[in-house]
Amino acid sequence: MMTPVAIVTAASSAALVILGLALILTVSRVVAGPTLPDRILALDMLTGIAIGFIAVIAVKTGFSLYIDIAISLGLVGFLATVAFARFVLSRGNSKPPASAAPEKAGAKRRHAGGKKR
């Protein structure tokens, strides 16, 4: 029969291997992501994987301060994701708003529409 310490050691080692594989796959998505939103999503995933690493290390070592670090990393990662999302949204608004363009065109049509040729 396995002791609880042996089970935790084996599970934490397996979790670190799985997280390492996820890290490698996610870094490849950051490098090869075809669009900017794909890269932003991969960076958010890297934050989640880092939180997983910190949590597994906290369980493995028994040092509970790591949990506080993981929580703060989660908050910073969330704020970074929101900032990236705002950047992507503002990047697409380089043109004037679409609502202003039809009003000007409609005003020109009204003045020109009064005269028939």
N, C-alpha and C positions, 0 to 999 in steps of 0.2 A: 504494500500500500504506500502511495506517495504522501509525503508530508505536505502541509499547506505551503511551506516555504519553497519546496521544490516545484509545486504547481505554479506559484506566483513567479518564480524564476523562469520557468519554461514559457509561461504565457507572456511575460514581458519580453523575453528574447524573441519569441515569434512575432509579437507586435512591433518590435523594432525592425525586424526584417521586412515585414509588410509595409511599414511606414517608409522604410528606405526605398523599396520598390515604387511606392506611390510618389515619393519625392523625385525619383529619376524620371518617371513618366510625366510628371507635372512640369519639371524643368524643360523637358523636350517640347511640351506644349507652349511654354513661354517663348522658347526660341523659335519654334516653327509655326506658331499660331498665325493663321492667315489674316485675321483682322485684329484691330485693337481691342474690341470687347472680349475676344477669345483670350488674349494675353492678360487682360485685367481679371478675368475669371480664374485663370491659372495662377495669377499672383495671390488672389484671395484663397485659392485652394492651398497654396504654399503656406499661407498663414495658418490655415487649419491643420496642416500636417505638422508644422512647427509646434502648435499647441499640443498635438498628440504626442510628439516626441517629449516635450516637457512633462506632460502628464505621466507618461510611462516611466521616465527617469525618476519622477517624484515617487511613484509607487515602488520602483526598484530600490531606491536609496532610503526611502522612508522620511525624506526631508520635505516637510509640508510647505516650506516657503516657495517651492517651485510652483505650487498650485496658484499662489498669488501672482507670480510672474506670468503664468499661462492666461489668467484672467485679464491682466493688463494688456498682454499681447492681443487677446481677442478684441478688446475695446479699441486698441490702436488699429488693428486690422480692419475693423468695421468702419472706422473713420476714414481710413485710406480708401476703402472701397467706395464709400459715398463721395469722396473727393474725386476719384477717378470717374465715377458715373457723371458727376456734374461737369467734369472736363469734357467728356465725350458728348454730352448734351450741348454744351456751349460751343463746342467745336463745329457742330453742324449748323449753328445759327449765324453764319457769317453773312448771309443775305438779309435784306430788310424783311420784316414780318410779312407774311403772305396776306394778312388782313388789310394792310395799307395799300398794297398794289391794286386790288380790284376797285377800291374807292376812287383812286385817281383816274383809273381807266374809265370807270363809270361816269365820272364828272366830265371827262372829255367827250364821251359819247352823247351825253345829254346836250352839250352845247352844239356839237356837230349834228346831232340828230334833228334839231329844229329846222334845218335847211334841207330841202330835197333837191337833188340834182337831176 
